[in-house]
Amino acid sequence: MKGNTMRPQAAAMKALLDQPGLQIMPGCGDGMGARLIEEAGFPTGFVSGSSIACESIGTPSQRPP
């Protein structure tokens, strides 16, 4: 890469995070969750390793209080 060239996805994420205020990013553990986040109109979401692990073995990612 020459200079400070970013891929379009990275540039879009940086622009989103550079906006003032908080950004709401729902989490998901699979492709269906990502699709639902997109369909709900969120500009981005996130995934964590524990979310994927819990989805793969069929347990909730957090225990109820």
mmCIF file of the N, C-alpha and C atoms, coordinates in Angstrom:
data_MODEL
# 
_entry.id   MODEL 
# 
loop_
_atom_site.group_PDB 
_atom_site.id 
_atom_site.type_symbol 
_atom_site.label_atom_id 
_atom_site.label_alt_id 
_atom_site.label_comp_id 
_atom_site.label_asym_id 
_atom_site.label_entity_id 
_atom_site.label_seq_id 
_atom_site.pdbx_PDB_ins_code 
_atom_site.Cartn_x 
_atom_site.Cartn_y 
_atom_site.Cartn_z 
_atom_site.occupancy 
_atom_site.B_iso_or_equiv 
_atom_site.pdbx_formal_charge 
_atom_site.auth_seq_id 
_atom_site.auth_comp_id 
_atom_site.auth_asym_id 
_atom_site.auth_atom_id 
_atom_site.pdbx_PDB_model_num 
ATOM 1   N N  . MET A 1 1  ? 0.832   -1.186  0.000  1.00 0.00 ? 1  MET A N  1 
ATOM 2   C CA . MET A 1 1  ? 0.000   0.000   0.000  1.00 0.00 ? 1  MET A CA 1 
ATOM 3   C C  . MET A 1 1  ? 0.874   1.246   0.000  1.00 0.00 ? 1  MET A C  1 
ATOM 4   N N  . LYS A 1 2  ? 0.462   2.209   -0.737 1.00 0.00 ? 2  LYS A N  1 
ATOM 5   C CA . LYS A 1 2  ? 1.195   3.472   -0.783 1.00 0.00 ? 2  LYS A CA 1 
ATOM 6   C C  . LYS A 1 2  ? 0.534   4.471   0.158  1.00 0.00 ? 2  LYS A C  1 
ATOM 7   N N  . GLY A 1 3  ? 1.353   5.165   0.937  1.00 0.00 ? 3  GLY A N  1 
ATOM 8   C CA . GLY A 1 3  ? 0.819   6.220   1.799  1.00 0.00 ? 3  GLY A CA 1 
ATOM 9   C C  . GLY A 1 3  ? -0.165  5.695   2.828  1.00 0.00 ? 3  GLY A C  1 
ATOM 10  N N  . ASN A 1 4  ? -1.264  6.417   2.984  1.00 0.00 ? 4  ASN A N  1 
ATOM 11  C CA . ASN A 1 4  ? -2.270  6.091   3.991  1.00 0.00 ? 4  ASN A CA 1 
ATOM 12  C C  . ASN A 1 4  ? -3.558  5.629   3.312  1.00 0.00 ? 4  ASN A C  1 
ATOM 13  N N  . THR A 1 5  ? -3.444  4.750   2.335  1.00 0.00 ? 5  THR A N  1 
ATOM 14  C CA . THR A 1 5  ? -4.602  4.271   1.587  1.00 0.00 ? 5  THR A CA 1 
ATOM 15  C C  . THR A 1 5  ? -5.332  3.204   2.399  1.00 0.00 ? 5  THR A C  1 
ATOM 16  N N  . MET A 1 6  ? -6.648  3.381   2.555  1.00 0.00 ? 6  MET A N  1 
ATOM 17  C CA . MET A 1 6  ? -7.463  2.406   3.277  1.00 0.00 ? 6  MET A CA 1 
ATOM 18  C C  . MET A 1 6  ? -8.419  1.728   2.306  1.00 0.00 ? 6  MET A C  1 
ATOM 19  N N  . ARG A 1 7  ? -8.786  0.511   2.639  1.00 0.00 ? 7  ARG A N  1 
ATOM 20  C CA . ARG A 1 7  ? -9.835  -0.156  1.872  1.00 0.00 ? 7  ARG A CA 1 
ATOM 21  C C  . ARG A 1 7  ? -11.143 0.586   2.122  1.00 0.00 ? 7  ARG A C  1 
ATOM 22  N N  . PRO A 1 8  ? -12.089 0.516   1.195  1.00 0.00 ? 8  PRO A N  1 
ATOM 23  C CA . PRO A 1 8  ? -13.349 1.260   1.361  1.00 0.00 ? 8  PRO A CA 1 
ATOM 24  C C  . PRO A 1 8  ? -14.101 0.921   2.646  1.00 0.00 ? 8  PRO A C  1 
ATOM 25  N N  . GLN A 1 9  ? -14.099 -0.353  3.046  1.00 0.00 ? 9  GLN A N  1 
ATOM 26  C CA . GLN A 1 9  ? -14.808 -0.736  4.268  1.00 0.00 ? 9  GLN A CA 1 
ATOM 27  C C  . GLN A 1 9  ? -14.153 -0.104  5.491  1.00 0.00 ? 9  GLN A C  1 
ATOM 28  N N  . ALA A 1 10 ? -12.825 -0.072  5.518  1.00 0.00 ? 10 ALA A N  1 
ATOM 29  C CA . ALA A 1 10 ? -12.116 0.527   6.645  1.00 0.00 ? 10 ALA A CA 1 
ATOM 30  C C  . ALA A 1 10 ? -12.360 2.031   6.688  1.00 0.00 ? 10 ALA A C  1 
ATOM 31  N N  . ALA A 1 11 ? -12.362 2.672   5.525  1.00 0.00 ? 11 ALA A N  1 
ATOM 32  C CA . ALA A 1 11 ? -12.607 4.114   5.467  1.00 0.00 ? 11 ALA A CA 1 
ATOM 33  C C  . ALA A 1 11 ? -14.030 4.440   5.945  1.00 0.00 ? 11 ALA A C  1 
ATOM 34  N N  . ALA A 1 12 ? -15.002 3.591   5.573  1.00 0.00 ? 12 ALA A N  1 
ATOM 35  C CA . ALA A 1 12 ? -16.384 3.812   6.005  1.00 0.00 ? 12 ALA A CA 1 
ATOM 36  C C  . ALA A 1 12 ? -16.515 3.646   7.517  1.00 0.00 ? 12 ALA A C  1 
ATOM 37  N N  . MET A 1 13 ? -15.838 2.650   8.089  1.00 0.00 ? 13 MET A N  1 
ATOM 38  C CA . MET A 1 13 ? -15.877 2.449   9.539  1.00 0.00 ? 13 MET A CA 1 
ATOM 39  C C  . MET A 1 13 ? -15.217 3.612   10.260 1.00 0.00 ? 13 MET A C  1 
ATOM 40  N N  . LYS A 1 14 ? -14.078 4.068   9.751  1.00 0.00 ? 14 LYS A N  1 
ATOM 41  C CA . LYS A 1 14 ? -13.401 5.207   10.364 1.00 0.00 ? 14 LYS A CA 1 
ATOM 42  C C  . LYS A 1 14 ? -14.275 6.450   10.327 1.00 0.00 ? 14 LYS A C  1 
ATOM 43  N N  . ALA A 1 15 ? -14.947 6.686   9.205  1.00 0.00 ? 15 ALA A N  1 
ATOM 44  C CA . ALA A 1 15 ? -15.839 7.848   9.090  1.00 0.00 ? 15 ALA A CA 1 
ATOM 45  C C  . ALA A 1 15 ? -16.986 7.743   10.094 1.00 0.00 ? 15 ALA A C  1 
ATOM 46  N N  . LEU A 1 16 ? -17.537 6.540   10.271 1.00 0.00 ? 16 LEU A N  1 
ATOM 47  C CA . LEU A 1 16 ? -18.614 6.337   11.234 1.00 0.00 ? 16 LEU A CA 1 
ATOM 48  C C  . LEU A 1 16 ? -18.125 6.615   12.658 1.00 0.00 ? 16 LEU A C  1 
ATOM 49  N N  . LEU A 1 17 ? -16.961 6.082   13.002 1.00 0.00 ? 17 LEU A N  1 
ATOM 50  C CA . LEU A 1 17 ? -16.437 6.248   14.359 1.00 0.00 ? 17 LEU A CA 1 
ATOM 51  C C  . LEU A 1 17 ? -15.937 7.666   14.625 1.00 0.00 ? 17 LEU A C  1 
ATOM 52  N N  . ASP A 1 18 ? -15.610 8.401   13.576 1.00 0.00 ? 18 ASP A N  1 
ATOM 53  C CA . ASP A 1 18 ? -15.164 9.790   13.745 1.00 0.00 ? 18 ASP A CA 1 
ATOM 54  C C  . ASP A 1 18 ? -16.325 10.750  13.992 1.00 0.00 ? 18 ASP A C  1 
ATOM 55  N N  . GLN A 1 19 ? -17.569 10.294  13.785 1.00 0.00 ? 19 GLN A N  1 
ATOM 56  C CA . GLN A 1 19 ? -18.723 11.159  14.022 1.00 0.00 ? 19 GLN A CA 1 
ATOM 57  C C  . GLN A 1 19 ? -18.844 11.429  15.525 1.00 0.00 ? 19 GLN A C  1 
ATOM 58  N N  . PRO A 1 20 ? -19.305 12.625  15.887 1.00 0.00 ? 20 PRO A N  1 
ATOM 59  C CA . PRO A 1 20 ? -19.475 12.911  17.317 1.00 0.00 ? 20 PRO A CA 1 
ATOM 60  C C  . PRO A 1 20 ? -20.614 12.072  17.913 1.00 0.00 ? 20 PRO A C  1 
ATOM 61  N N  . GLY A 1 21 ? -20.531 11.822  19.185 1.00 0.00 ? 21 GLY A N  1 
ATOM 62  C CA . GLY A 1 21 ? -21.587 11.081  19.878 1.00 0.00 ? 21 GLY A CA 1 
ATOM 63  C C  . GLY A 1 21 ? -21.305 9.596   19.918 1.00 0.00 ? 21 GLY A C  1 
ATOM 64  N N  . LEU A 1 22 ? -22.236 8.889   20.524 1.00 0.00 ? 22 LEU A N  1 
ATOM 65  C CA . LEU A 1 22 ? -22.119 7.434   20.663 1.00 0.00 ? 22 LEU A CA 1 
ATOM 66  C C  . LEU A 1 22 ? -22.634 6.735   19.419 1.00 0.00 ? 22 LEU A C  1 
ATOM 67  N N  . GLN A 1 23 ? -22.053 5.592   19.126 1.00 0.00 ? 23 GLN A N  1 
ATOM 68  C CA . GLN A 1 23 ? -22.523 4.759   18.022 1.00 0.00 ? 23 GLN A CA 1 
ATOM 69  C C  . GLN A 1 23 ? -23.109 3.478   18.623 1.00 0.00 ? 23 GLN A C  1 
ATOM 70  N N  . ILE A 1 24 ? -24.302 3.122   18.219 1.00 0.00 ? 24 ILE A N  1 
ATOM 71  C CA . ILE A 1 24 ? -24.924 1.887   18.697 1.00 0.00 ? 24 ILE A CA 1 
ATOM 72  C C  . ILE A 1 24 ? -24.596 0.784   17.706 1.00 0.00 ? 24 ILE A C  1 
ATOM 73  N N  . MET A 1 25 ? -23.927 -0.256  18.209 1.00 0.00 ? 25 MET A N  1 
ATOM 74  C CA . MET A 1 25 ? -23.515 -1.381  17.379 1.00 0.00 ? 25 MET A CA 1 
ATOM 75  C C  . MET A 1 25 ? -23.993 -2.676  18.019 1.00 0.00 ? 25 MET A C  1 
ATOM 76  N N  . PRO A 1 26 ? -25.103 -3.215  17.569 1.00 0.00 ? 26 PRO A N  1 
ATOM 77  C CA . PRO A 1 26 ? -25.581 -4.477  18.139 1.00 0.00 ? 26 PRO A CA 1 
ATOM 78  C C  . PRO A 1 26 ? -24.603 -5.620  17.842 1.00 0.00 ? 26 PRO A C  1 
ATOM 79  N N  . GLY A 1 27 ? -24.570 -6.575  18.721 1.00 0.00 ? 27 GLY A N  1 
ATOM 80  C CA . GLY A 1 27 ? -23.708 -7.732  18.531 1.00 0.00 ? 27 GLY A CA 1 
ATOM 81  C C  . GLY A 1 27 ? -24.468 -8.915  17.968 1.00 0.00 ? 27 GLY A C  1 
ATOM 82  N N  . CYS A 1 28 ? -23.760 -9.789  17.281 1.00 0.00 ? 28 CYS A N  1 
ATOM 83  C CA . CYS A 1 28 ? -24.373 -11.000 16.733 1.00 0.00 ? 28 CYS A CA 1 
ATOM 84  C C  . CYS A 1 28 ? -23.345 -12.119 16.759 1.00 0.00 ? 28 CYS A C  1 
ATOM 85  N N  . GLY A 1 29 ? -23.816 -13.322 16.568 1.00 0.00 ? 29 GLY A N  1 
ATOM 86  C CA . GLY A 1 29 ? -22.921 -14.476 16.576 1.00 0.00 ? 29 GLY A CA 1 
ATOM 87  C C  . GLY A 1 29 ? -22.999 -15.317 15.329 1.00 0.00 ? 29 GLY A C  1 
ATOM 88  N N  . ASP A 1 30 ? -23.811 -14.885 14.350 1.00 0.00 ? 30 ASP A N  1 
ATOM 89  C CA . ASP A 1 30 ? -23.921 -15.652 13.120 1.00 0.00 ? 30 ASP A CA 1 
ATOM 90  C C  . ASP A 1 30 ? -24.404 -14.751 11.983 1.00 0.00 ? 30 ASP A C  1 
ATOM 91  N N  . GLY A 1 31 ? -24.471 -15.313 10.806 1.00 0.00 ? 31 GLY A N  1 
ATOM 92  C CA . GLY A 1 31 ? -24.883 -14.552 9.628  1.00 0.00 ? 31 GLY A CA 1 
ATOM 93  C C  . GLY A 1 31 ? -26.319 -14.069 9.697  1.00 0.00 ? 31 GLY A C  1 
ATOM 94  N N  . MET A 1 32 ? -27.205 -14.860 10.292 1.00 0.00 ? 32 MET A N  1 
ATOM 95  C CA . MET A 1 32 ? -28.601 -14.444 10.401 1.00 0.00 ? 32 MET A CA 1 
ATOM 96  C C  . MET A 1 32 ? -28.716 -13.203 11.288 1.00 0.00 ? 32 MET A C  1 
ATOM 97  N N  . GLY A 1 33 ? -27.991 -13.201 12.392 1.00 0.00 ? 33 GLY A N  1 
ATOM 98  C CA . GLY A 1 33 ? -27.991 -12.031 13.269 1.00 0.00 ? 33 GLY A CA 1 
ATOM 99  C C  . GLY A 1 33 ? -27.457 -10.800 12.554 1.00 0.00 ? 33 GLY A C  1 
ATOM 100 N N  . ALA A 1 34 ? -26.407 -10.985 11.757 1.00 0.00 ? 34 ALA A N  1 
ATOM 101 C CA . ALA A 1 34 ? -25.848 -9.861  10.992 1.00 0.00 ? 34 ALA A CA 1 
ATOM 102 C C  . ALA A 1 34 ? -26.866 -9.334  9.985  1.00 0.00 ? 34 ALA A C  1 
ATOM 103 N N  . ARG A 1 35 ? -27.584 -10.227 9.345  1.00 0.00 ? 35 ARG A N  1 
ATOM 104 C CA . ARG A 1 35 ? -28.605 -9.813  8.377  1.00 0.00 ? 35 ARG A CA 1 
ATOM 105 C C  . ARG A 1 35 ? -29.727 -9.042  9.079  1.00 0.00 ? 35 ARG A C  1 
ATOM 106 N N  . LEU A 1 36 ? -30.144 -9.501  10.258 1.00 0.00 ? 36 LEU A N  1 
ATOM 107 C CA . LEU A 1 36 ? -31.195 -8.808  11.001 1.00 0.00 ? 36 LEU A CA 1 
ATOM 108 C C  . LEU A 1 36 ? -30.739 -7.419  11.450 1.00 0.00 ? 36 LEU A C  1 
ATOM 109 N N  . ILE A 1 37 ? -29.479 -7.305  11.854 1.00 0.00 ? 37 ILE A N  1 
ATOM 110 C CA . ILE A 1 37 ? -28.932 -5.998  12.221 1.00 0.00 ? 37 ILE A CA 1 
ATOM 111 C C  . ILE A 1 37 ? -28.969 -5.064  11.022 1.00 0.00 ? 37 ILE A C  1 
ATOM 112 N N  . GLU A 1 38 ? -28.562 -5.571  9.867  1.00 0.00 ? 38 GLU A N  1 
ATOM 113 C CA . GLU A 1 38 ? -28.587 -4.769  8.647  1.00 0.00 ? 38 GLU A CA 1 
ATOM 114 C C  . GLU A 1 38 ? -30.014 -4.358  8.279  1.00 0.00 ? 38 GLU A C  1 
ATOM 115 N N  . GLU A 1 39 ? -30.946 -5.310  8.321  1.00 0.00 ? 39 GLU A N  1 
ATOM 116 C CA . GLU A 1 39 ? -32.342 -5.023  7.969  1.00 0.00 ? 39 GLU A CA 1 
ATOM 117 C C  . GLU A 1 39 ? -32.992 -4.041  8.946  1.00 0.00 ? 39 GLU A C  1 
ATOM 118 N N  . ALA A 1 40 ? -32.524 -4.028  10.192 1.00 0.00 ? 40 ALA A N  1 
ATOM 119 C CA . ALA A 1 40 ? -33.063 -3.092  11.187 1.00 0.00 ? 40 ALA A CA 1 
ATOM 120 C C  . ALA A 1 40 ? -32.547 -1.672  10.959 1.00 0.00 ? 40 ALA A C  1 
ATOM 121 N N  . GLY A 1 41 ? -31.564 -1.524  10.069 1.00 0.00 ? 41 GLY A N  1 
ATOM 122 C CA . GLY A 1 41 ? -31.092 -0.195  9.712  1.00 0.00 ? 41 GLY A CA 1 
ATOM 123 C C  . GLY A 1 41 ? -29.859 0.295   10.446 1.00 0.00 ? 41 GLY A C  1 
ATOM 124 N N  . PHE A 1 42 ? -29.213 -0.576  11.215 1.00 0.00 ? 42 PHE A N  1 
ATOM 125 C CA . PHE A 1 42 ? -27.990 -0.150  11.897 1.00 0.00 ? 42 PHE A CA 1 
ATOM 126 C C  . PHE A 1 42 ? -26.857 -0.050  10.877 1.00 0.00 ? 42 PHE A C  1 
ATOM 127 N N  . PRO A 1 43 ? -26.016 0.986   10.989 1.00 0.00 ? 43 PRO A N  1 
ATOM 128 C CA . PRO A 1 43 ? -24.936 1.126   10.015 1.00 0.00 ? 43 PRO A CA 1 
ATOM 129 C C  . PRO A 1 43 ? -23.821 0.097   10.195 1.00 0.00 ? 43 PRO A C  1 
ATOM 130 N N  . THR A 1 44 ? -23.719 -0.482  11.391 1.00 0.00 ? 44 THR A N  1 
ATOM 131 C CA . THR A 1 44 ? -22.698 -1.496  11.636 1.00 0.00 ? 44 THR A CA 1 
ATOM 132 C C  . THR A 1 44 ? -23.105 -2.351  12.833 1.00 0.00 ? 44 THR A C  1 
ATOM 133 N N  . GLY A 1 45 ? -22.432 -3.449  12.999 1.00 0.00 ? 45 GLY A N  1 
ATOM 134 C CA . GLY A 1 45 ? -22.621 -4.334  14.136 1.00 0.00 ? 45 GLY A CA 1 
ATOM 135 C C  . GLY A 1 45 ? -21.264 -4.916  14.488 1.00 0.00 ? 45 GLY A C  1 
ATOM 136 N N  . PHE A 1 46 ? -21.228 -5.820  15.451 1.00 0.00 ? 46 PHE A N  1 
ATOM 137 C CA . PHE A 1 46 ? -19.958 -6.451  15.796 1.00 0.00 ? 46 PHE A CA 1 
ATOM 138 C C  . PHE A 1 46 ? -20.189 -7.905  16.155 1.00 0.00 ? 46 PHE A C  1 
ATOM 139 N N  . VAL A 1 47 ? -19.122 -8.657  16.137 1.00 0.00 ? 47 VAL A N  1 
ATOM 140 C CA . VAL A 1 47 ? -19.165 -10.057 16.528 1.00 0.00 ? 47 VAL A CA 1 
ATOM 141 C C  . VAL A 1 47 ? -17.973 -10.302 17.449 1.00 0.00 ? 47 VAL A C  1 
ATOM 142 N N  . SER A 1 48 ? -18.181 -11.135 18.454 1.00 0.00 ? 48 SER A N  1 
ATOM 143 C CA . SER A 1 48 ? -17.081 -11.500 19.349 1.00 0.00 ? 48 SER A CA 1 
ATOM 144 C C  . SER A 1 48 ? -16.885 -13.009 19.300 1.00 0.00 ? 48 SER A C  1 
ATOM 145 N N  . GLY A 1 49 ? -15.715 -13.424 19.681 1.00 0.00 ? 49 GLY A N  1 
ATOM 146 C CA . GLY A 1 49 ? -15.428 -14.854 19.687 1.00 0.00 ? 49 GLY A CA 1 
ATOM 147 C C  . GLY A 1 49 ? -16.347 -15.622 20.608 1.00 0.00 ? 49 GLY A C  1 
ATOM 148 N N  . SER A 1 50 ? -16.674 -15.039 21.762 1.00 0.00 ? 50 SER A N  1 
ATOM 149 C CA . SER A 1 50 ? -17.556 -15.748 22.694 1.00 0.00 ? 50 SER A CA 1 
ATOM 150 C C  . SER A 1 50 ? -18.968 -15.858 22.125 1.00 0.00 ? 50 SER A C  1 
ATOM 151 N N  . SER A 1 51 ? -19.404 -14.858 21.364 1.00 0.00 ? 51 SER A N  1 
ATOM 152 C CA . SER A 1 51 ? -20.729 -14.935 20.725 1.00 0.00 ? 51 SER A CA 1 
ATOM 153 C C  . SER A 1 51 ? -20.787 -16.098 19.749 1.00 0.00 ? 51 SER A C  1 
ATOM 154 N N  . ILE A 1 52 ? -19.748 -16.237 18.949 1.00 0.00 ? 52 ILE A N  1 
ATOM 155 C CA . ILE A 1 52 ? -19.702 -17.338 17.973 1.00 0.00 ? 52 ILE A CA 1 
ATOM 156 C C  . ILE A 1 52 ? -19.658 -18.675 18.695 1.00 0.00 ? 52 ILE A C  1 
ATOM 157 N N  . ALA A 1 53 ? -18.835 -18.769 19.747 1.00 0.00 ? 53 ALA A N  1 
ATOM 158 C CA . ALA A 1 53 ? -18.729 -20.022 20.491 1.00 0.00 ? 53 ALA A CA 1 
ATOM 159 C C  . ALA A 1 53 ? -20.062 -20.399 21.116 1.00 0.00 ? 53 ALA A C  1 
ATOM 160 N N  . CYS A 1 54 ? -20.748 -19.435 21.741 1.00 0.00 ? 54 CYS A N  1 
ATOM 161 C CA . CYS A 1 54 ? -22.033 -19.719 22.384 1.00 0.00 ? 54 CYS A CA 1 
ATOM 162 C C  . CYS A 1 54 ? -23.096 -20.098 21.354 1.00 0.00 ? 54 CYS A C  1 
ATOM 163 N N  . GLU A 1 55 ? -23.091 -19.439 20.204 1.00 0.00 ? 55 GLU A N  1 
ATOM 164 C CA . GLU A 1 55 ? -24.044 -19.796 19.151 1.00 0.00 ? 55 GLU A CA 1 
ATOM 165 C C  . GLU A 1 55 ? -23.794 -21.218 18.660 1.00 0.00 ? 55 GLU A C  1 
ATOM 166 N N  . SER A 1 56 ? -22.522 -21.604 18.551 1.00 0.00 ? 56 SER A N  1 
ATOM 167 C CA . SER A 1 56 ? -22.210 -22.919 17.980 1.00 0.00 ? 56 SER A CA 1 
ATOM 168 C C  . SER A 1 56 ? -22.620 -24.054 18.913 1.00 0.00 ? 56 SER A C  1 
ATOM 169 N N  . ILE A 1 57 ? -22.649 -23.807 20.234 1.00 0.00 ? 57 ILE A N  1 
ATOM 170 C CA . ILE A 1 57 ? -23.047 -24.883 21.149 1.00 0.00 ? 57 ILE A CA 1 
ATOM 171 C C  . ILE A 1 57 ? -24.461 -24.684 21.701 1.00 0.00 ? 57 ILE A C  1 
ATOM 172 N N  . GLY A 1 58 ? -25.129 -23.617 21.230 1.00 0.00 ? 58 GLY A N  1 
ATOM 173 C CA . GLY A 1 58 ? -26.529 -23.432 21.584 1.00 0.00 ? 58 GLY A CA 1 
ATOM 174 C C  . GLY A 1 58 ? -26.782 -22.903 22.983 1.00 0.00 ? 58 GLY A C  1 
ATOM 175 N N  . THR A 1 59 ? -25.865 -22.125 23.523 1.00 0.00 ? 59 THR A N  1 
ATOM 176 C CA . THR A 1 59 ? -26.090 -21.521 24.844 1.00 0.00 ? 59 THR A CA 1 
ATOM 177 C C  . THR A 1 59 ? -26.184 -20.001 24.710 1.00 0.00 ? 59 THR A C  1 
ATOM 178 N N  . PRO A 1 60 ? -26.870 -19.355 25.638 1.00 0.00 ? 60 PRO A N  1 
ATOM 179 C CA . PRO A 1 60 ? -26.922 -17.896 25.592 1.00 0.00 ? 60 PRO A CA 1 
ATOM 180 C C  . PRO A 1 60 ? -25.546 -17.306 25.862 1.00 0.00 ? 60 PRO A C  1 
ATOM 181 N N  . SER A 1 61 ? -25.285 -16.128 25.292 1.00 0.00 ? 61 SER A N  1 
ATOM 182 C CA . SER A 1 61 ? -23.977 -15.510 25.489 1.00 0.00 ? 61 SER A CA 1 
ATOM 183 C C  . SER A 1 61 ? -23.822 -14.944 26.890 1.00 0.00 ? 61 SER A C  1 
ATOM 184 N N  . GLN A 1 62 ? -24.940 -14.689 27.565 1.00 0.00 ? 62 GLN A N  1 
ATOM 185 C CA . GLN A 1 62 ? -24.896 -14.214 28.950 1.00 0.00 ? 62 GLN A CA 1 
ATOM 186 C C  . GLN A 1 62 ? -25.932 -14.960 29.755 1.00 0.00 ? 62 GLN A C  1 
ATOM 187 N N  . ARG A 1 63 ? -25.603 -15.222 30.999 1.00 0.00 ? 63 ARG A N  1 
ATOM 188 C CA . ARG A 1 63 ? -26.592 -15.847 31.885 1.00 0.00 ? 63 ARG A CA 1 
ATOM 189 C C  . ARG A 1 63 ? -27.594 -14.802 32.316 1.00 0.00 ? 63 ARG A C  1 
ATOM 190 N N  . PRO A 1 64 ? -28.848 -15.168 32.464 1.00 0.00 ? 64 PRO A N  1 
ATOM 191 C CA . PRO A 1 64 ? -29.841 -14.211 32.973 1.00 0.00 ? 64 PRO A CA 1 
ATOM 192 C C  . PRO A 1 64 ? -29.502 -13.830 34.413 1.00 0.00 ? 64 PRO A C  1 
ATOM 193 N N  . PRO A 1 65 ? -29.868 -12.607 34.822 1.00 0.00 ? 65 PRO A N  1 
ATOM 194 C CA . PRO A 1 65 ? -29.570 -12.176 36.210 1.00 0.00 ? 65 PRO A CA 1 
ATOM 195 C C  . PRO A 1 65 ? -30.324 -12.991 37.229 1.00 0.00 ? 65 PRO A C  1 
# 
